[in-house]
Structures are given as structure tokens and as C-alpha cells.
Amino acid sequence: MRLSLALLVLALAACAGGPPRAQPDAARVEAFRAQGWAAGAALQPEPEQLLLWGQGDAALPYRLALPAAPGPRPLIVYLPGLGEGPEAGQRWREAWVRAGYAVLSVQALAEDGEAWRSPLARQGEFAALAAHHQGLRGARLQRLGAFLAALPTALPAPWAARLDLRRAGLAGYDLGADAALHLAAQAGSGWAWQGLLLISAPAEGPSPAAGLPLLGISGPGDGDALRGLDDGRAAGREALFHRAPLLWLRQLSHLQFSGSAEAERAQSEGRAQGGGGEHGGAAGGRGRRGGGGGMPAKGGRTGGDGRDGPMAPVPPGLNAHQLTLLSQERVAVQTVSTAFWDATLRGDTAARQWLREQAPAWLAPVGELRGGPAQDSASTSR
């Protein structure tokens, strides 16, 4: 009798708490990772350094992440998206650090980083917000150019000695991808970029310097309100990548391409993310903005703090299969981008061969490499 009563109490408690939240199949995710590009033993990241360039209110904060390993490291400069700070892109940056790269992250304009707290965002005036931040491109590029020009001599000595600035790549997400594309097209910057990675790239932009290896990352759920992209955006992006590979992933939403840990938590809880709602799939459903940056779901409006607000009905939590696919797609971003950096910044012929020969079959469960051949993009600059 006592045992039956105890079981009844436990059963009632379980009902009150609801069903357990679904989890991705960790074994399947790790098996998928193990079959991808093997970049060698993963290195442990050191604590990130928060540094400042300049003085006073005009000082520009940036973050520098390094692996706990000796020797100068090739450098990847990462430019976050709208509404993000230099701490953004954690999932992608950590993967690159574990592969042996130094990663510097910087948001050039404070106004870009605080976009979702602006009056326009709180009022849901996304068209005006888009026009405003697009109008800041000149100031953004000027600030980035000045920062990058000063960086070789402005870095504190302990960190400068650990960077190999002769092997440098440029990466960006969302607004940062737009800035990276324009920076890479500028002549006379003093930086000889050896690779360009664009995550959620703009539909249009200047052509990078001839011979600069380029990799794009996007997918059918990668839309947003500010750029006004619809189902035709794929044609614009593929035109940009007609001579370079475009990693096309089926499920990730625009916000999830940010590499934000909060985006992962929000999705696992069934909160929709910006960009994925109109194209179905595991990342689908319009809903509330989660944390992280990037632009909101098409047609969405924010609440009073410029971040979260009522929109279309929030879909139920994702099941284990859907969460597993999302996790595998994040692994695909980490793996393919790392192979791209190994091919371009290290001149690793095995990485180029993997991108050319093994990557397409490995990616088949979650996406594909579209556009130009990966081997051409990764081997044009040595």
C-alpha cells in the first residue's frame, strides 16, 4: 500500500511537470562528427581575452581567443551580426580555436550591437531599422579599416607574439558578412586575406579580390525581415557563389546560423527563431526572438525591449529526431568551415581533397555543397 501510494505521488508529480524535454541523439551526432574532416587532436581553448582599442568612450572592445598551445597561430577575424557583441558566434569560434586558430571578434559600431534595444526595434519598424543600419555601412567599414590597420602594432605584446598575421582569414555573419565582403573587396588595406567565410551572406555585394578563396554558408530557412529576402533570395546568393562553394543546410534558421548558444536553447524549448518560420523543417515556425543576433523572422514584430514579442503561435517543442538533425547541421558548419580554414590558411592538401571528394557524401543527410567546386576556391591563394 505504501509503495503504491509512493508511486502514485511520483506519477502525479511527473504529470504536473509535463513530459520530459526531447534531446538530440548524442551518439548519432558524435558519429556524424567522427566521419567528417579530421583536423587532428582538438586543442583546449584558453580563457578569452577582452581587449580595448583606443581610450575613453570611443574605445572599441574586441575579444581574442587562443588555443592552449605554443607557437604563432593563423588568425581568423570574425565580424558578428546585427544586435550582437564581440562575444557572438561562440559555437563557430570555439571550433576554430580547438582546431588551432586564433580568433578575434569585433563589432565595429556600438549602434549595430545595440540595434534590438533601439526605439525603431521596440516599435517594430524593421524597414526603417534596415535603412538606418544599411546607411551606416560607410562608418562601419571606416571603423573596421582603422582598427585592422592599427591592430598589428596595437595588440598587447603577449598576444601579438602568438599570432601569425601573414596567415589571416576574414569571416562574418549577417551584417558582419556584408562588412566582410566589402572589406575583402577593398584594395590597399594592408591585409592579405587568404580566405573569406560568409555566413548568411547578403544577396548582393561586390566581388572579392580575384583569387581569394571564398566559402558561403546558408540554407532555405536563412531569411530575415530587414533585407526583405523571400524565396528568391537563393538565386541572389548562388549568383554570388557561382564560382565558390556554398554550404547549403536544410534546417537551420537565420538566427541559428549565428552560432549562438541561446539560439540552441530557444529551439530546444520550442521557441521559434528568426528566419526559419516560413520554410518549414525542424527550424520552422515564426515566433519570439531568442537571444543572439541577426535579423528577425520575416513579418515579425518585437515587444517592448526590442527583442521578444508576441507573433504567430509558437510551435511545440521539437522531437529528438529534429533536434538531432539540427545538431548535425551545426557540426556541418563547424567541420566544413574548419576544413576550409585548413585548406586556405594552412595550405593543407588533405583538407582540399576532403572538401572535393568526401564532403558531398558526408553532408548528404543534412545538406550539400552548391555553387563552384570547393577545391578551386580553397586552392586559388597559397
N, C-alpha and C positions, 0 to 999 in steps of 0.2 A: 504493500500500500504506500509506504513512504517512498519507495523507488518510483512508483507510478506517479505520485504527486510531484516528485522532483522532475521527472521527465516532462510532465505537463507544464510546470513552471518554465523549464528551458524552452519548450516548444512555443509557449506564449511569448517569451522574450524574443525568440528568433523571429516570430511573426511581426512583433512590434518594430523590430529593427529593419524589416524588409529583407529581400533576398540579398545574398552576398554579391558584391560588385564583380562583374566579369573581369578576368585578367588575360593578357596575351599569353600564348603558349611559349614560355621562355625557352624551352628546349628546341622548338621549331625555329625560333628567332636566332638562337645561337648557332644552330646547324646551318641556317642560311648564311649567317656571317662567316662561318668557318669555310664555306665553299666559295667565298668571294676572293678578292685580291688580298694576298697575304703580305702585309707590309713589314713583316718582321715582328719581333717581340715588342709588345706595347710598352711604352715608357710611362713613368708616373709623372703627372703634372706637378710643378711647384705651385705654391700659392700665387695667385695673380697679383701683379703689382699695379696699383692705381697711381698714375703719374700725372703731372701737370706740365703743360707747355704755356709759358707766359706767366704773368703775375696779376694779382688782384682779381677783380670781377671779370676781366677779359681772359683769364686763364682757361685753357682748353684741357679738360680731363681726358685721359686715354688709358687703356688697360693693356698690359703686356703679359702674356702667358708664355711660359717656357717649360720644356721638359726637364726633369731632374737628370741631366746627362751632360757630360763635358763637351766642349768644342763649339765653335760658331755654328749657328743654326740658320738654315734658309728662313726668310721672313715672309709671312703672309699678312697683308694689311686688309682688315675686314671692316666694311662700312655698313652699319646697321640700317634698318628700315625706319619709316616714319613712326614716331611715337616711341622709339627705343633709345636706350642709352648705350654706352660702350660695353656694358655687361651682357648685351644681347648675343644671340646666336650660340648659346652655350654648348648645345649638342654638336654643332659642326666644329666650333673652335676647339673643343676638348679632343675630338677625334684627331684633328690635325696635330695638336700638341703631342698626343700619345704616339703619333707616327713620327715624331722627331722634329717638328717645325716650331718656330717661334711665331706667335700670332699677336698682332697689335690691332686693337679695335678702337675706333674713334667715331663719334658723332659730331660733325663739324659745327653745326649750329644748335644752340640750346633750344631755339624755337622749334626745330624739327623734332627734337627729343621730347618736347612737352606738348606736341600737337594735340593729343587727345584731352588735354586739360584746357584747351583754348576755348574762348566764347563760341567760335564757329562750330567746334566739335560738340559742345554742350547743346547747341541749338539744332544739331543735325544738319547743318548747312555744308554738306560734303562737296558740292560743286564749287562753292566759294572757297572752301578749305583747299581743294585741289588746285584751283587757280592761284591761290596765295602761295602755296609751297612750290608749285612749279615756277612761280615768279622769283623764288629765292635761289634758283639753280646757280645763277652767276655768283652770288655771295657765297654759296656753299662751295663751289669749285675754287673760288679765290682763297677761302679759308683753308680748304684742304691743300691747295697748292703751296700756300705759305708754310703750313705745318710740315708737309712732306719735304719741302726744300730745306727746312731747318733741322729736321729730325736727325740726320747723321751726326751733327755736332751738338744738338740739344739733348740727346739721350744721356742720362747719367752714366758715368764711366763703367760701373759694374755691369750694366745691362748692354751697353754698346759693344763691349768686347765679346758678347755672346751671340751677336747677330752677324750673319753673312749677308750684307746688303747687296752683294753682287748677284745673289740668287733670291729674287723677290717676286712675289705674286700678288695680285690685286683681286679682291673678292667683295661682293656686295649683295645685299638682299633688298628687294623692293626699291625704295628711294635710294638706298645705297648702291643698288645695281645700276640705277640710272647714273649716279655720280661716278661710279667706277668706269662705266662705258665711256663717259665723256672725258674722264681723266686719261684713260688709256689712248684716246684719240688725239690728245694734245701732244704737240712736239715740244722739245726743249724743256721738259720737266725736270731733267736731271736723273730720272729713274728709268732704268732699262727693264721694264716689266717683262718677265719671262712666262707669265701665264695670267689669264683673266677668267674668273669664275663669276657668272651672273645667275643668281637665284631669284626667281620671279622677275625676270628681266622686263624692261619696257617693250612695248610692241614696236617702237621705232627708236632710232638713235643713230649716232654717227658710226661709221665703220672704224673698228680698231685699226691700229697701225698694221700695215701689211706684214704677214708672217707671225703675228702674235697669236700663240695658241689660245683657244677660247673653248670654254665649256659652259653650256646653259643648263639650268635645272628648272623644270616647270611641270605642269600637268593640267588635265581638264578642270580640276577644282581650283585652279590658281587664278581667280578673278577678284576684282575689287570695285568699289564704287567710284573712287577718286579718278582712276584712269579711264573710267567709262568703258571698260572692255566687256565684250559679250562673247558669244560662242565663236565669233570670227577672229578673236584675238590670237588663236593658234596660228593663223596664216601669217599674221604680222611677226610673231616670234620666230616662226620657222623660216621666214624670209631673212631674218637677222642671222639665223644659224644655218643657212643653206650650205655653207662651206665648213661648218663646225658642228660637233655633236651636241645634241640637246637631250638630256636625260629626262624622259617623259614618264612620270609616275601617276598611276591611275586614281589613287585615293586621297592623297594629302591635300588639305585645303591651303589657301593662301597664307593664313596665319601659321599653320603647321610648318610651312616651308621656312618660317623664321628660325626654327631650331630652338624655340622657347620651351623650357620645361613646363611652364604654366599652360601652354597650348596642349601639351600631352595630358596634363591633369584634367583640364577642362573637357577634353574629348572623352576621356575615360569615364567622366561623370555624366556624359550625355549632353554637355553644353555645346551647342553648335559653334563653329569657328568661322571667321570671316572668309568668304571666298568659296567655300565648298558647297553651299546650300543649294545651288541651282543645277547641280550636275550629278546629284545622286551619289551612290557609292558610300563607302564606310565613313567618309568625311562629310557627308552631306547634311543638309538641314540648315536653314537660316536660324539664327538665334542671337544670344548675347555675346558681346565681345568678351573674350577671356583676356588674360594678361598677355604680355608680349607686344610686339609692334606690328607693323604692316597695316594695310588698309581694310576697312570693314566689309562685311558681306554686302553685296550689291543690293541697294534698296534699303539698307539698314539705317536705323537712327539710334543715337546713343541716349543715355539718360543724363542726369544732372551732373555727373562728374566727368562726362565726356568719354567714358569707357564702356559702361554697361547700361543697357536699357531694354525695355520690352520690345520685342519684334514678333516674328512669326512664332508659332508654337515650337517649343524646344523638343527635339526628338528624344525617344527613350535612350537609355544607356546602350552603348554598343555591345555586341556579344563578343565572346572570346575569339571567334574566327576573324571578325572585323578588326579587333584590336591587334591581333597577330599580324594581319596584313599591313596595318599602319606602322607597326614596329619594324616590320621587314622593309618597308619603304624608307624609313629613317635610316636603317642600316645601309640601304642602297645609296642614299645621299652621302653618308659618311664614307662608304667604301669607294664609290666611283670618284668622288672628289679627291680622296687621298691618292688613288691611283693616278689621277690627272696631275696632282702636285708632284708625285714621284717621277712621272714621265717628263714633266716640264722643268721643275726646279732642280731635280737630281739627275736628269738625263737617263733614267732607268729604262733600259730597253725591254726588260721583262714586263714592266708596267704598261708600256705601249703595246706590247704583244697581247697582254691580258685584255686591255680595252678593245683591241681589234678582234680578238679571236674568242675569248671566253666570256666576256661581259654580256654579250647579247643573250646567250643561252641562260646564263645565271640570272639575268634580270627578268626573264620571261614571266615568272609568276606575278610580278608586280608592275612591270613597265617595259620600256625599251629605250634604246639609243636611236634617236632620229637625227635627221639632217646629215651633215657631212661626216665622212669617216673619222672615227676617233683617232686613228693612227696619224692622219695628216695633221690634225690640229695639235696633237701632242708632240710632234716631232719637227715642226717648222722653225723652231727657235732653239738653238743649242748654245 
